Amino acid sequence: MYAPKRPFTKYTPYDVVLTWLATRPSHQHRGAATMLLRWLIDLAEREGLDLYLQATPTGYPLYRQFGFEDAAAFEVNLGDLGGTVEDGPEGPYRTVLMRFSVGGRT
């Protein structure tokens, strides 16, 4: 795990936090998430807002394609909590806190 350049929990009025974006598996690969991300990025660019989100391993490649950068990463061993990672590799489950910087602020 590594620390973000700016404390991740101290958002400003110029930040937008995407709390949840998911597509039902039977409707994936039809462009819905791409359309929503384009809309959100266009809004952020118009308003000068930075975007933040927490990416799952499944969503991470999409967010990278749109220019989001890693801010911090967290790994959780779900086995320690009595869970498993379905359709994924053995070992820890990793999520990445990501930032899309519009205003060039750090």
Gaussian input, Z-matrix of N, CA and C with variables (Angstrom, degrees):
# hf/3-21g

backbone

0 1
 N
 C     1     B1
 C     2     B2     1     A1
 N     3     B3     2     A2     1     D1
 C     4     B4     3     A3     2     D2
 C     5     B5     4     A4     3     D3
 N     6     B6     5     A5     4     D4
 C     7     B7     6     A6     5     D5
 C     8     B8     7     A7     6     D6
 N     9     B9     8     A8     7     D7
 C    10    B10     9     A9     8     D8
 C    11    B11    10    A10     9     D9
 N    12    B12    11    A11    10    D10
 C    13    B13    12    A12    11    D11
 C    14    B14    13    A13    12    D12
 N    15    B15    14    A14    13    D13
 C    16    B16    15    A15    14    D14
 C    17    B17    16    A16    15    D15
 N    18    B18    17    A17    16    D16
 C    19    B19    18    A18    17    D17
 C    20    B20    19    A19    18    D18
 N    21    B21    20    A20    19    D19
 C    22    B22    21    A21    20    D20
 C    23    B23    22    A22    21    D21
 N    24    B24    23    A23    22    D22
 C    25    B25    24    A24    23    D23
 C    26    B26    25    A25    24    D24
 N    27    B27    26    A26    25    D25
 C    28    B28    27    A27    26    D26
 C    29    B29    28    A28    27    D27
 N    30    B30    29    A29    28    D28
 C    31    B31    30    A30    29    D29
 C    32    B32    31    A31    30    D30
 N    33    B33    32    A32    31    D31
 C    34    B34    33    A33    32    D32
 C    35    B35    34    A34    33    D33
 N    36    B36    35    A35    34    D34
 C    37    B37    36    A36    35    D35
 C    38    B38    37    A37    36    D36
 N    39    B39    38    A38    37    D37
 C    40    B40    39    A39    38    D38
 C    41    B41    40    A40    39    D39
 N    42    B42    41    A41    40    D40
 C    43    B43    42    A42    41    D41
 C    44    B44    43    A43    42    D42
 N    45    B45    44    A44    43    D43
 C    46    B46    45    A45    44    D44
 C    47    B47    46    A46    45    D45
 N    48    B48    47    A47    46    D46
 C    49    B49    48    A48    47    D47
 C    50    B50    49    A49    48    D48
 N    51    B51    50    A50    49    D49
 C    52    B52    51    A51    50    D50
 C    53    B53    52    A52    51    D51
 N    54    B54    53    A53    52    D52
 C    55    B55    54    A54    53    D53
 C    56    B56    55    A55    54    D54
 N    57    B57    56    A56    55    D55
 C    58    B58    57    A57    56    D56
 C    59    B59    58    A58    57    D57
 N    60    B60    59    A59    58    D58
 C    61    B61    60    A60    59    D59
 C    62    B62    61    A61    60    D60
 N    63    B63    62    A62    61    D61
 C    64    B64    63    A63    62    D62
 C    65    B65    64    A64    63    D63
 N    66    B66    65    A65    64    D64
 C    67    B67    66    A66    65    D65
 C    68    B68    67    A67    66    D66
 N    69    B69    68    A68    67    D67
 C    70    B70    69    A69    68    D68
 C    71    B71    70    A70    69    D69
 N    72    B72    71    A71    70    D70
 C    73    B73    72    A72    71    D71
 C    74    B74    73    A73    72    D72
 N    75    B75    74    A74    73    D73
 C    76    B76    75    A75    74    D74
 C    77    B77    76    A76    75    D75
 N    78    B78    77    A77    76    D76
 C    79    B79    78    A78    77    D77
 C    80    B80    79    A79    78    D78
 N    81    B81    80    A80    79    D79
 C    82    B82    81    A81    80    D80
 C    83    B83    82    A82    81    D81
 N    84    B84    83    A83    82    D82
 C    85    B85    84    A84    83    D83
 C    86    B86    85    A85    84    D84
 N    87    B87    86    A86    85    D85
 C    88    B88    87    A87    86    D86
 C    89    B89    88    A88    87    D87
 N    90    B90    89    A89    88    D88
 C    91    B91    90    A90    89    D89
 C    92    B92    91    A91    90    D90
 N    93    B93    92    A92    91    D91
 C    94    B94    93    A93    92    D92
 C    95    B95    94    A94    93    D93
 N    96    B96    95    A95    94    D94
 C    97    B97    96    A96    95    D95
 C    98    B98    97    A97    96    D96
 N    99    B99    98    A98    97    D97
 C   100   B100    99    A99    98    D98
 C   101   B101   100   A100    99    D99
 N   102   B102   101   A101   100   D100
 C   103   B103   102   A102   101   D101
 C   104   B104   103   A103   102   D102
 N   105   B105   104   A104   103   D103
 C   106   B106   105   A105   104   D104
 C   107   B107   106   A106   105   D105
 N   108   B108   107   A107   106   D106
 C   109   B109   108   A108   107   D107
 C   110   B110   109   A109   108   D108
 N   111   B111   110   A110   109   D109
 C   112   B112   111   A111   110   D110
 C   113   B113   112   A112   111   D111
 N   114   B114   113   A113   112   D112
 C   115   B115   114   A114   113   D113
 C   116   B116   115   A115   114   D114
 N   117   B117   116   A116   115   D115
 C   118   B118   117   A117   116   D116
 C   119   B119   118   A118   117   D117
 N   120   B120   119   A119   118   D118
 C   121   B121   120   A120   119   D119
 C   122   B122   121   A121   120   D120
 N   123   B123   122   A122   121   D121
 C   124   B124   123   A123   122   D122
 C   125   B125   124   A124   123   D123
 N   126   B126   125   A125   124   D124
 C   127   B127   126   A126   125   D125
 C   128   B128   127   A127   126   D126
 N   129   B129   128   A128   127   D127
 C   130   B130   129   A129   128   D128
 C   131   B131   130   A130   129   D129
 N   132   B132   131   A131   130   D130
 C   133   B133   132   A132   131   D131
 C   134   B134   133   A133   132   D132
 N   135   B135   134   A134   133   D133
 C   136   B136   135   A135   134   D134
 C   137   B137   136   A136   135   D135
 N   138   B138   137   A137   136   D136
 C   139   B139   138   A138   137   D137
 C   140   B140   139   A139   138   D138
 N   141   B141   140   A140   139   D139
 C   142   B142   141   A141   140   D140
 C   143   B143   142   A142   141   D141
 N   144   B144   143   A143   142   D142
 C   145   B145   144   A144   143   D143
 C   146   B146   145   A145   144   D144
 N   147   B147   146   A146   145   D145
 C   148   B148   147   A147   146   D146
 C   149   B149   148   A148   147   D147
 N   150   B150   149   A149   148   D148
 C   151   B151   150   A150   149   D149
 C   152   B152   151   A151   150   D150
 N   153   B153   152   A152   151   D151
 C   154   B154   153   A153   152   D152
 C   155   B155   154   A154   153   D153
 N   156   B156   155   A155   154   D154
 C   157   B157   156   A156   155   D155
 C   158   B158   157   A157   156   D156
 N   159   B159   158   A158   157   D157
 C   160   B160   159   A159   158   D158
 C   161   B161   160   A160   159   D159
 N   162   B162   161   A161   160   D160
 C   163   B163   162   A162   161   D161
 C   164   B164   163   A163   162   D162
 N   165   B165   164   A164   163   D163
 C   166   B166   165   A165   164   D164
 C   167   B167   166   A166   165   D165
 N   168   B168   167   A167   166   D166
 C   169   B169   168   A168   167   D167
 C   170   B170   169   A169   168   D168
 N   171   B171   170   A170   169   D169
 C   172   B172   171   A171   170   D170
 C   173   B173   172   A172   171   D171
 N   174   B174   173   A173   172   D172
 C   175   B175   174   A174   173   D173
 C   176   B176   175   A175   174   D174
 N   177   B177   176   A176   175   D175
 C   178   B178   177   A177   176   D176
 C   179   B179   178   A178   177   D177
 N   180   B180   179   A179   178   D178
 C   181   B181   180   A180   179   D179
 C   182   B182   181   A181   180   D180
 N   183   B183   182   A182   181   D181
 C   184   B184   183   A183   182   D182
 C   185   B185   184   A184   183   D183
 N   186   B186   185   A185   184   D184
 C   187   B187   186   A186   185   D185
 C   188   B188   187   A187   186   D186
 N   189   B189   188   A188   187   D187
 C   190   B190   189   A189   188   D188
 C   191   B191   190   A190   189   D189
 N   192   B192   191   A191   190   D190
 C   193   B193   192   A192   191   D191
 C   194   B194   193   A193   192   D192
 N   195   B195   194   A194   193   D193
 C   196   B196   195   A195   194   D194
 C   197   B197   196   A196   195   D195
 N   198   B198   197   A197   196   D196
 C   199   B199   198   A198   197   D197
 C   200   B200   199   A199   198   D198
 N   201   B201   200   A200   199   D199
 C   202   B202   201   A201   200   D200
 C   203   B203   202   A202   201   D201
 N   204   B204   203   A203   202   D202
 C   205   B205   204   A204   203   D203
 C   206   B206   205   A205   204   D204
 N   207   B207   206   A206   205   D205
 C   208   B208   207   A207   206   D206
 C   209   B209   208   A208   207   D207
 N   210   B210   209   A209   208   D208
 C   211   B211   210   A210   209   D209
 C   212   B212   211   A211   210   D210
 N   213   B213   212   A212   211   D211
 C   214   B214   213   A213   212   D212
 C   215   B215   214   A214   213   D213
 N   216   B216   215   A215   214   D214
 C   217   B217   216   A216   215   D215
 C   218   B218   217   A217   216   D216
 N   219   B219   218   A218   217   D217
 C   220   B220   219   A219   218   D218
 C   221   B221   220   A220   219   D219
 N   222   B222   221   A221   220   D220
 C   223   B223   222   A222   221   D221
 C   224   B224   223   A223   222   D222
 N   225   B225   224   A224   223   D223
 C   226   B226   225   A225   224   D224
 C   227   B227   226   A226   225   D225
 N   228   B228   227   A227   226   D226
 C   229   B229   228   A228   227   D227
 C   230   B230   229   A229   228   D228
 N   231   B231   230   A230   229   D229
 C   232   B232   231   A231   230   D230
 C   233   B233   232   A232   231   D231
 N   234   B234   233   A233   232   D232
 C   235   B235   234   A234   233   D233
 C   236   B236   235   A235   234   D234
 N   237   B237   236   A236   235   D235
 C   238   B238   237   A237   236   D236
 C   239   B239   238   A238   237   D237
 N   240   B240   239   A239   238   D238
 C   241   B241   240   A240   239   D239
 C   242   B242   241   A241   240   D240
 N   243   B243   242   A242   241   D241
 C   244   B244   243   A243   242   D242
 C   245   B245   244   A244   243   D243
 N   246   B246   245   A245   244   D244
 C   247   B247   246   A246   245   D245
 C   248   B248   247   A247   246   D246
 N   249   B249   248   A248   247   D247
 C   250   B250   249   A249   248   D248
 C   251   B251   250   A250   249   D249
 N   252   B252   251   A251   250   D250
 C   253   B253   252   A252   251   D251
 C   254   B254   253   A253   252   D252
 N   255   B255   254   A254   253   D253
 C   256   B256   255   A255   254   D254
 C   257   B257   256   A256   255   D255
 N   258   B258   257   A257   256   D256
 C   259   B259   258   A258   257   D257
 C   260   B260   259   A259   258   D258
 N   261   B261   260   A260   259   D259
 C   262   B262   261   A261   260   D260
 C   263   B263   262   A262   261   D261
 N   264   B264   263   A263   262   D262
 C   265   B265   264   A264   263   D263
 C   266   B266   265   A265   264   D264
 N   267   B267   266   A266   265   D265
 C   268   B268   267   A267   266   D266
 C   269   B269   268   A268   267   D267
 N   270   B270   269   A269   268   D268
 C   271   B271   270   A270   269   D269
 C   272   B272   271   A271   270   D270
 N   273   B273   272   A272   271   D271
 C   274   B274   273   A273   272   D272
 C   275   B275   274   A274   273   D273
 N   276   B276   275   A275   274   D274
 C   277   B277   276   A276   275   D275
 C   278   B278   277   A277   276   D276
 N   279   B279   278   A278   277   D277
 C   280   B280   279   A279   278   D278
 C   281   B281   280   A280   279   D279
 N   282   B282   281   A281   280   D280
 C   283   B283   282   A282   281   D281
 C   284   B284   283   A283   282   D282
 N   285   B285   284   A284   283   D283
 C   286   B286   285   A285   284   D284
 C   287   B287   286   A286   285   D285
 N   288   B288   287   A287   286   D286
 C   289   B289   288   A288   287   D287
 C   290   B290   289   A289   288   D288
 N   291   B291   290   A290   289   D289
 C   292   B292   291   A291   290   D290
 C   293   B293   292   A292   291   D291
 N   294   B294   293   A293   292   D292
 C   295   B295   294   A294   293   D293
 C   296   B296   295   A295   294   D294
 N   297   B297   296   A296   295   D295
 C   298   B298   297   A297   296   D296
 C   299   B299   298   A298   297   D297
 N   300   B300   299   A299   298   D298
 C   301   B301   300   A300   299   D299
 C   302   B302   301   A301   300   D300
 N   303   B303   302   A302   301   D301
 C   304   B304   303   A303   302   D302
 C   305   B305   304   A304   303   D303
 N   306   B306   305   A305   304   D304
 C   307   B307   306   A306   305   D305
 C   308   B308   307   A307   306   D306
 N   309   B309   308   A308   307   D307
 C   310   B310   309   A309   308   D308
 C   311   B311   310   A310   309   D309
 N   312   B312   311   A311   310   D310
 C   313   B313   312   A312   311   D311
 C   314   B314   313   A313   312   D312
 N   315   B315   314   A314   313   D313
 C   316   B316   315   A315   314   D314
 C   317   B317   316   A316   315   D315

   B1=1.4449
   B2=1.5224
   B3=1.3173
   B4=1.4586
   B5=1.5143
   B6=1.3006
   B7=1.4673
   B8=1.5214
   B9=1.3259
   B10=1.4581
   B11=1.5251
   B12=1.3315
   B13=1.4625
   B14=1.5246
   B15=1.3001
   B16=1.4576
   B17=1.5208
   B18=1.3129
   B19=1.4626
   B20=1.5236
   B21=1.3130
   B22=1.4574
   B23=1.5175
   B24=1.2965
   B25=1.4565
   B26=1.5223
   B27=1.3212
   B28=1.4642
   B29=1.5210
   B30=1.3253
   B31=1.4537
   B32=1.5181
   B33=1.2986
   B34=1.4524
   B35=1.5311
   B36=1.3232
   B37=1.4741
   B38=1.5287
   B39=1.3338
   B40=1.4611
   B41=1.5234
   B42=1.3152
   B43=1.4536
   B44=1.5218
   B45=1.3252
   B46=1.4486
   B47=1.5156
   B48=1.3190
   B49=1.4580
   B50=1.5267
   B51=1.3156
   B52=1.4582
   B53=1.5239
   B54=1.3113
   B55=1.4620
   B56=1.5160
   B57=1.3196
   B58=1.4542
   B59=1.5264
   B60=1.3109
   B61=1.4610
   B62=1.5123
   B63=1.3092
   B64=1.4633
   B65=1.5182
   B66=1.3139
   B67=1.4491
   B68=1.5197
   B69=1.2878
   B70=1.4674
   B71=1.5312
   B72=1.3258
   B73=1.4745
   B74=1.5267
   B75=1.3170
   B76=1.4714
   B77=1.5274
   B78=1.3367
   B79=1.4721
   B80=1.5260
   B81=1.3269
   B82=1.4667
   B83=1.5268
   B84=1.3250
   B85=1.4705
   B86=1.5308
   B87=1.3383
   B88=1.4675
   B89=1.5273
   B90=1.3301
   B91=1.4529
   B92=1.5153
   B93=1.3260
   B94=1.4674
   B95=1.5208
   B96=1.3316
   B97=1.4684
   B98=1.5262
   B99=1.3160
   B100=1.4658
   B101=1.5226
   B102=1.3232
   B103=1.4633
   B104=1.5257
   B105=1.3230
   B106=1.4619
   B107=1.5253
   B108=1.3269
   B109=1.4670
   B110=1.5178
   B111=1.3343
   B112=1.4750
   B113=1.5172
   B114=1.3393
   B115=1.4606
   B116=1.5229
   B117=1.3353
   B118=1.4648
   B119=1.5255
   B120=1.3172
   B121=1.4667
   B122=1.5219
   B123=1.3321
   B124=1.4667
   B125=1.5303
   B126=1.3251
   B127=1.4641
   B128=1.5255
   B129=1.3223
   B130=1.4663
   B131=1.5241
   B132=1.3194
   B133=1.4694
   B134=1.5236
   B135=1.3213
   B136=1.4729
   B137=1.5136
   B138=1.3214
   B139=1.4668
   B140=1.5267
   B141=1.3277
   B142=1.4602
   B143=1.5184
   B144=1.3245
   B145=1.4607
   B146=1.5229
   B147=1.3226
   B148=1.4586
   B149=1.5181
   B150=1.3292
   B151=1.4592
   B152=1.5158
   B153=1.3136
   B154=1.4601
   B155=1.5207
   B156=1.3217
   B157=1.4570
   B158=1.5131
   B159=1.3129
   B160=1.4559
   B161=1.5193
   B162=1.3241
   B163=1.4585
   B164=1.5208
   B165=1.3158
   B166=1.4611
   B167=1.5272
   B168=1.3169
   B169=1.4706
   B170=1.5268
   B171=1.3203
   B172=1.4638
   B173=1.5249
   B174=1.3345
   B175=1.4584
   B176=1.5122
   B177=1.3214
   B178=1.4657
   B179=1.5375
   B180=1.3384
   B181=1.4746
   B182=1.5320
   B183=1.3261
   B184=1.4628
   B185=1.5230
   B186=1.3249
   B187=1.4598
   B188=1.5314
   B189=1.3181
   B190=1.4811
   B191=1.5284
   B192=1.3203
   B193=1.4694
   B194=1.5229
   B195=1.3125
   B196=1.4597
   B197=1.5266
   B198=1.3258
   B199=1.4492
   B200=1.5161
   B201=1.3254
   B202=1.4559
   B203=1.5194
   B204=1.3314
   B205=1.4637
   B206=1.5169
   B207=1.3213
   B208=1.4680
   B209=1.5269
   B210=1.3159
   B211=1.4622
   B212=1.5191
   B213=1.3252
   B214=1.4695
   B215=1.5186
   B216=1.3210
   B217=1.4660
   B218=1.5128
   B219=1.3256
   B220=1.4563
   B221=1.5118
   B222=1.3140
   B223=1.4528
   B224=1.5197
   B225=1.3211
   B226=1.4516
   B227=1.5206
   B228=1.3230
   B229=1.4473
   B230=1.5250
   B231=1.3245
   B232=1.4588
   B233=1.5229
   B234=1.3319
   B235=1.4577
   B236=1.5198
   B237=1.3280
   B238=1.4684
   B239=1.5220
   B240=1.3224
   B241=1.4633
   B242=1.5267
   B243=1.3255
   B244=1.4584
   B245=1.5124
   B246=1.3404
   B247=1.4575
   B248=1.5132
   B249=1.3215
   B250=1.4578
   B251=1.5157
   B252=1.3208
   B253=1.4528
   B254=1.5214
   B255=1.3394
   B256=1.4539
   B257=1.5297
   B258=1.3060
   B259=1.4645
   B260=1.5177
   B261=1.2988
   B262=1.4572
   B263=1.5081
   B264=1.3125
   B265=1.4620
   B266=1.5179
   B267=1.3057
   B268=1.4581
   B269=1.5211
   B270=1.2951
   B271=1.4585
   B272=1.5043
   B273=1.3301
   B274=1.4707
   B275=1.5240
   B276=1.3163
   B277=1.4622
   B278=1.5191
   B279=1.3205
   B280=1.4618
   B281=1.5205
   B282=1.3210
   B283=1.4538
   B284=1.5237
   B285=1.3112
   B286=1.4590
   B287=1.5204
   B288=1.3201
   B289=1.4604
   B290=1.5215
   B291=1.3231
   B292=1.4642
   B293=1.5215
   B294=1.3394
   B295=1.4621
   B296=1.5128
   B297=1.3408
   B298=1.4576
   B299=1.5176
   B300=1.3277
   B301=1.4599
   B302=1.5211
   B303=1.3243
   B304=1.4572
   B305=1.5284
   B306=1.3253
   B307=1.4528
   B308=1.5199
   B309=1.3222
   B310=1.4394
   B311=1.5254
   B312=1.3405
   B313=1.4573
   B314=1.5126
   B315=1.3308
   B316=1.4658
   B317=1.4949
   A1=109.13
   A2=117.27
   A3=119.86
   A4=110.09
   A5=115.24
   A6=121.15
   A7=110.52
   A8=117.38
   A9=120.70
   A10=111.19
   A11=115.63
   A12=120.53
   A13=110.79
   A14=117.17
   A15=122.82
   A16=106.66
   A17=119.24
   A18=119.12
   A19=110.56
   A20=116.20
   A21=120.87
   A22=113.37
   A23=118.28
   A24=120.23
   A25=113.18
   A26=118.08
   A27=120.91
   A28=109.61
   A29=114.99
   A30=119.73
   A31=109.72
   A32=115.54
   A33=121.17
   A34=108.55
   A35=117.82
   A36=119.14
   A37=112.11
   A38=117.12
   A39=121.48
   A40=111.76
   A41=117.29
   A42=122.54
   A43=110.56
   A44=115.70
   A45=122.46
   A46=106.97
   A47=117.24
   A48=121.80
   A49=108.23
   A50=115.86
   A51=121.69
   A52=106.78
   A53=116.55
   A54=119.30
   A55=113.25
   A56=118.79
   A57=118.77
   A58=109.78
   A59=116.75
   A60=123.12
   A61=106.58
   A62=115.90
   A63=120.40
   A64=108.70
   A65=115.53
   A66=121.88
   A67=108.69
   A68=116.52
   A69=120.56
   A70=108.12
   A71=117.66
   A72=120.24
   A73=114.18
   A74=117.60
   A75=119.63
   A76=112.98
   A77=117.27
   A78=121.30
   A79=113.16
   A80=117.01
   A81=119.88
   A82=110.96
   A83=114.38
   A84=123.48
   A85=112.39
   A86=115.23
   A87=120.48
   A88=111.83
   A89=116.91
   A90=120.66
   A91=116.71
   A92=118.76
   A93=119.86
   A94=111.64
   A95=118.72
   A96=121.15
   A97=110.41
   A98=117.32
   A99=121.61
   A100=110.54
   A101=116.96
   A102=120.93
   A103=110.93
   A104=117.18
   A105=120.46
   A106=111.70
   A107=117.66
   A108=120.11
   A109=111.69
   A110=117.22
   A111=119.52
   A112=110.73
   A113=116.34
   A114=120.70
   A115=110.61
   A116=116.85
   A117=120.86
   A118=111.57
   A119=117.36
   A120=120.83
   A121=110.65
   A122=117.51
   A123=120.21
   A124=110.80
   A125=116.74
   A126=121.08
   A127=110.76
   A128=116.60
   A129=120.77
   A130=110.96
   A131=116.75
   A132=119.94
   A133=111.06
   A134=117.61
   A135=120.71
   A136=111.59
   A137=116.61
   A138=121.96
   A139=113.19
   A140=118.30
   A141=121.26
   A142=113.56
   A143=116.63
   A144=122.38
   A145=110.99
   A146=117.73
   A147=121.94
   A148=109.02
   A149=116.61
   A150=122.36
   A151=110.49
   A152=116.44
   A153=122.73
   A154=109.11
   A155=115.61
   A156=121.08
   A157=109.56
   A158=115.69
   A159=122.02
   A160=107.14
   A161=116.49
   A162=122.01
   A163=111.92
   A164=115.22
   A165=121.16
   A166=107.87
   A167=117.76
   A168=119.17
   A169=112.56
   A170=117.70
   A171=120.64
   A172=112.02
   A173=117.21
   A174=120.70
   A175=115.10
   A176=117.17
   A177=121.51
   A178=113.64
   A179=119.93
   A180=118.74
   A181=112.98
   A182=117.59
   A183=120.42
   A184=110.98
   A185=116.44
   A186=119.61
   A187=111.03
   A188=117.74
   A189=120.61
   A190=110.00
   A191=117.34
   A192=120.67
   A193=111.67
   A194=116.60
   A195=121.35
   A196=113.23
   A197=117.71
   A198=120.55
   A199=115.59
   A200=118.61
   A201=120.15
   A202=109.01
   A203=116.66
   A204=122.53
   A205=110.05
   A206=115.90
   A207=120.98
   A208=110.21
   A209=115.99
   A210=121.29
   A211=110.67
   A212=117.00
   A213=122.41
   A214=107.41
   A215=116.09
   A216=120.73
   A217=109.43
   A218=114.98
   A219=121.20
   A220=109.21
   A221=115.78
   A222=120.69
   A223=109.05
   A224=114.96
   A225=121.47
   A226=107.60
   A227=116.63
   A228=120.26
   A229=106.97
   A230=115.83
   A231=120.20
   A232=112.19
   A233=116.73
   A234=119.81
   A235=111.58
   A236=116.67
   A237=120.27
   A238=111.75
   A239=116.07
   A240=120.94
   A241=111.95
   A242=115.92
   A243=120.09
   A244=114.07
   A245=118.31
   A246=121.71
   A247=112.34
   A248=115.43
   A249=122.70
   A250=109.00
   A251=115.96
   A252=121.90
   A253=106.77
   A254=116.01
   A255=119.52
   A256=109.64
   A257=115.50
   A258=122.51
   A259=112.81
   A260=118.73
   A261=120.98
   A262=111.01
   A263=115.51
   A264=119.67
   A265=111.10
   A266=114.63
   A267=119.61
   A268=108.67
   A269=116.99
   A270=120.20
   A271=111.65
   A272=116.24
   A273=119.93
   A274=112.23
   A275=114.04
   A276=122.55
   A277=106.72
   A278=117.82
   A279=122.28
   A280=110.43
   A281=116.60
   A282=121.58
   A283=107.88
   A284=115.48
   A285=120.64
   A286=109.07
   A287=116.18
   A288=121.08
   A289=106.29
   A290=115.94
   A291=120.92
   A292=110.83
   A293=114.44
   A294=121.66
   A295=109.73
   A296=115.24
   A297=122.86
   A298=104.94
   A299=116.37
   A300=121.12
   A301=110.34
   A302=115.55
   A303=121.60
   A304=110.24
   A305=115.04
   A306=119.11
   A307=115.53
   A308=117.24
   A309=120.22
   A310=113.43
   A311=116.82
   A312=120.62
   A313=109.82
   A314=117.96
   A315=121.28
   A316=110.22
   D1=144.66
   D2=176.89
   D3=-133.75
   D4=157.87
   D5=-175.06
   D6=-88.06
   D7=144.62
   D8=176.61
   D9=-70.98
   D10=159.64
   D11=177.38
   D12=-65.38
   D13=-36.71
   D14=178.16
   D15=-117.89
   D16=138.49
   D17=179.97
   D18=-51.49
   D19=121.96
   D20=-171.01
   D21=-69.35
   D22=-22.14
   D23=-177.84
   D24=-89.37
   D25=-3.56
   D26=-178.73
   D27=-104.45
   D28=78.59
   D29=178.13
   D30=-76.64
   D31=157.56
   D32=176.52
   D33=-109.90
   D34=172.71
   D35=174.56
   D36=-63.57
   D37=-8.90
   D38=-178.92
   D39=-101.81
   D40=19.89
   D41=179.27
   D42=-118.35
   D43=146.08
   D44=173.30
   D45=-121.70
   D46=133.75
   D47=179.17
   D48=-113.18
   D49=116.49
   D50=175.27
   D51=-82.90
   D52=110.32
   D53=-173.11
   D54=-87.79
   D55=-24.86
   D56=-177.64
   D57=-160.85
   D58=128.51
   D59=173.21
   D60=-144.44
   D61=114.58
   D62=-178.78
   D63=-144.24
   D64=151.35
   D65=177.22
   D66=-123.84
   D67=132.22
   D68=176.80
   D69=-55.82
   D70=133.02
   D71=-176.34
   D72=-50.35
   D73=-37.94
   D74=-179.35
   D75=-70.71
   D76=-10.34
   D77=179.44
   D78=-115.29
   D79=8.01
   D80=-179.77
   D81=-71.19
   D82=160.27
   D83=177.08
   D84=66.66
   D85=30.13
   D86=175.23
   D87=-115.93
   D88=-0.49
   D89=174.47
   D90=96.62
   D91=4.01
   D92=-177.28
   D93=-65.44
   D94=-47.65
   D95=-179.82
   D96=-64.34
   D97=-39.86
   D98=177.84
   D99=-60.93
   D100=-44.40
   D101=179.48
   D102=-62.48
   D103=-44.21
   D104=-179.93
   D105=-66.11
   D106=-40.86
   D107=178.01
   D108=-65.05
   D109=-41.26
   D110=177.71
   D111=-60.50
   D112=-43.43
   D113=178.94
   D114=-61.12
   D115=-45.52
   D116=-178.27
   D117=-66.31
   D118=-41.42
   D119=178.84
   D120=-66.27
   D121=-41.12
   D122=176.53
   D123=-59.83
   D124=-43.97
   D125=177.66
   D126=-61.60
   D127=-46.08
   D128=-179.35
   D129=-61.27
   D130=-42.17
   D131=-179.94
   D132=-66.34
   D133=-40.83
   D134=178.11
   D135=-62.98
   D136=-39.73
   D137=-174.40
   D138=-94.98
   D139=-5.71
   D140=-178.84
   D141=70.69
   D142=36.72
   D143=-177.06
   D144=-105.25
   D145=139.67
   D146=172.10
   D147=-86.95
   D148=147.67
   D149=-178.25
   D150=-110.95
   D151=142.26
   D152=176.33
   D153=-131.06
   D154=149.12
   D155=175.27
   D156=-159.82
   D157=165.61
   D158=174.58
   D159=-111.74
   D160=116.09
   D161=-174.14
   D162=-95.49
   D163=133.44
   D164=171.11
   D165=-82.09
   D166=166.73
   D167=176.66
   D168=-56.93
   D169=-33.08
   D170=-179.96
   D171=-70.01
   D172=-42.90
   D173=-176.83
   D174=-83.81
   D175=-18.90
   D176=-174.55
   D177=-51.93
   D178=-49.11
   D179=-178.49
   D180=-59.79
   D181=-36.78
   D182=179.22
   D183=-63.99
   D184=-45.28
   D185=-179.23
   D186=-65.02
   D187=-36.94
   D188=176.66
   D189=-62.62
   D190=-39.99
   D191=178.59
   D192=-59.90
   D193=-30.95
   D194=-179.54
   D195=-88.12
   D196=0.75
   D197=175.46
   D198=96.92
   D199=7.94
   D200=174.80
   D201=-69.56
   D202=143.75
   D203=179.80
   D204=-116.92
   D205=150.63
   D206=178.49
   D207=-65.24
   D208=134.63
   D209=174.32
   D210=-112.63
   D211=-35.10
   D212=177.96
   D213=-164.81
   D214=157.24
   D215=178.82
   D216=-132.17
   D217=145.95
   D218=178.86
   D219=-130.78
   D220=137.02
   D221=175.86
   D222=-119.89
   D223=135.16
   D224=179.35
   D225=-127.55
   D226=129.05
   D227=174.53
   D228=-86.81
   D229=100.70
   D230=-175.89
   D231=-65.17
   D232=-25.28
   D233=176.69
   D234=-60.99
   D235=-35.08
   D236=177.32
   D237=-65.29
   D238=-22.74
   D239=-178.29
   D240=-101.94
   D241=5.72
   D242=178.85
   D243=86.98
   D244=11.30
   D245=-178.41
   D246=-113.41
   D247=179.28
   D248=176.65
   D249=-137.44
   D250=162.85
   D251=175.18
   D252=-103.30
   D253=111.31
   D254=179.75
   D255=-77.00
   D256=143.92
   D257=177.48
   D258=55.04
   D259=28.89
   D260=-179.04
   D261=-135.40
   D262=174.72
   D263=179.80
   D264=-71.48
   D265=158.30
   D266=174.40
   D267=-67.57
   D268=154.85
   D269=177.58
   D270=107.98
   D271=-161.17
   D272=-174.21
   D273=-71.35
   D274=152.37
   D275=174.73
   D276=-94.64
   D277=127.70
   D278=-172.99
   D279=-114.21
   D280=129.37
   D281=169.82
   D282=-119.41
   D283=151.13
   D284=-176.78
   D285=-124.09
   D286=128.09
   D287=172.49
   D288=-81.65
   D289=126.77
   D290=-172.87
   D291=-124.18
   D292=154.03
   D293=-179.41
   D294=-133.02
   D295=138.07
   D296=171.04
   D297=-113.83
   D298=110.14
   D299=-174.96
   D300=-92.82
   D301=122.25
   D302=179.11
   D303=-98.64
   D304=-46.70
   D305=-172.48
   D306=-87.89
   D307=2.69
   D308=-179.39
   D309=71.64
   D310=14.72
   D311=178.72
   D312=-80.73
   D313=153.15
   D314=176.84
   D315=-116.25

